[in-house]
Amino acid sequence: MSDADQANADIPGLSFEQALGELEKIVAELESGQAPLERSIEMYERGAALKAHCEKRLEAARLRVEKIVVGPQGPSGVGPADFN
């Protein structure tokens, strides 16, 4: 396992909100330009892993909502409002 893999080993256990919060902190620190190069690279690697984790969590949530809306017997009538 590489150093980056070890540093990111905790990410699968993070909630979406925890991962997003940490990602926002990383982005702010990187945007400040104050971190040394090596630290910036480490943060970028962790940020990329956090982004992928958040995307995975969002996709899982989308699929769960889709199952609720569609259900085993087809559409349940619950879905976005039609404003036309």
C-alpha positions as CSV (number, residue, x, y, z in Angstrom):
1,M,0.0,0.0,0.0
2,S,1.4,3.4,-1.0
3,D,1.7,6.4,1.4
4,A,-1.3,8.0,-0.4
5,D,-3.4,4.9,0.0
6,Q,-2.5,4.7,3.7
7,A,-3.3,8.4,4.1
8,N,-6.7,7.9,2.5
9,A,-7.6,4.6,4.2
10,D,-10.2,6.4,6.4
11,I,-12.2,7.9,3.5
12,P,-14.6,5.0,2.9
13,G,-15.8,5.4,6.5
14,L,-16.6,9.1,6.1
15,S,-20.2,10.3,5.6
16,F,-20.9,12.5,2.6
17,E,-21.1,15.5,4.9
18,Q,-17.7,14.7,6.6
19,A,-16.0,14.1,3.2
20,L,-17.5,17.3,1.7
21,G,-16.4,19.4,4.7
22,E,-12.9,18.1,4.5
23,L,-12.8,18.7,0.8
24,E,-13.9,22.3,1.2
25,K,-11.1,22.8,3.8
26,I,-8.6,21.4,1.4
27,V,-9.8,23.6,-1.5
28,A,-9.6,26.7,0.7
29,E,-6.1,25.8,1.8
30,L,-4.9,25.1,-1.8
31,E,-6.5,28.3,-3.0
32,S,-4.6,30.3,-0.4
33,G,-1.3,29.3,-1.9
34,Q,0.3,29.1,1.5
35,A,1.1,25.4,1.6
36,P,4.5,24.1,0.6
37,L,4.6,22.1,-2.7
38,E,4.8,18.6,-1.2
39,R,1.9,19.4,1.2
40,S,-0.1,20.8,-1.7
41,I,0.4,17.6,-3.7
42,E,-0.7,15.5,-0.7
43,M,-3.7,17.6,-0.2
44,Y,-4.6,17.4,-3.9
45,E,-4.3,13.6,-3.8
46,R,-6.6,13.4,-0.7
47,G,-9.0,15.9,-2.3
48,A,-9.3,13.8,-5.4
49,A,-10.0,10.7,-3.3
50,L,-12.6,12.7,-1.3
51,K,-14.2,14.0,-4.5
52,A,-14.5,10.4,-5.8
53,H,-16.0,9.3,-2.4
54,C,-18.6,12.1,-2.5
55,E,-19.5,11.2,-6.1
56,K,-20.0,7.6,-5.1
57,R,-22.2,8.5,-2.1
58,L,-24.3,10.8,-4.3
59,E,-24.8,8.1,-6.9
60,A,-25.8,5.7,-4.2
61,A,-28.3,8.2,-2.8
62,R,-29.7,8.9,-6.3
63,L,-30.2,5.2,-6.9
64,R,-32.0,4.8,-3.5
65,V,-34.3,7.7,-4.3
66,E,-35.0,6.3,-7.8
67,K,-36.0,3.0,-6.2
68,I,-38.4,4.9,-3.9
69,V,-39.9,6.9,-6.8
70,V,-40.1,3.9,-9.2
71,G,-40.6,1.1,-6.7
72,P,-41.1,-2.6,-7.7
73,Q,-44.6,-2.0,-9.2
74,G,-43.5,0.9,-11.4
75,P,-43.8,4.6,-10.8
76,S,-45.6,5.5,-7.5
77,G,-46.6,8.9,-8.6
78,V,-44.1,10.5,-6.3
79,G,-41.6,12.6,-8.2
80,P,-40.8,16.0,-9.3
81,A,-43.8,18.4,-9.5
82,D,-45.0,19.2,-13.0
83,F,-45.4,22.9,-13.1
84,N,-46.8,23.1,-16.7
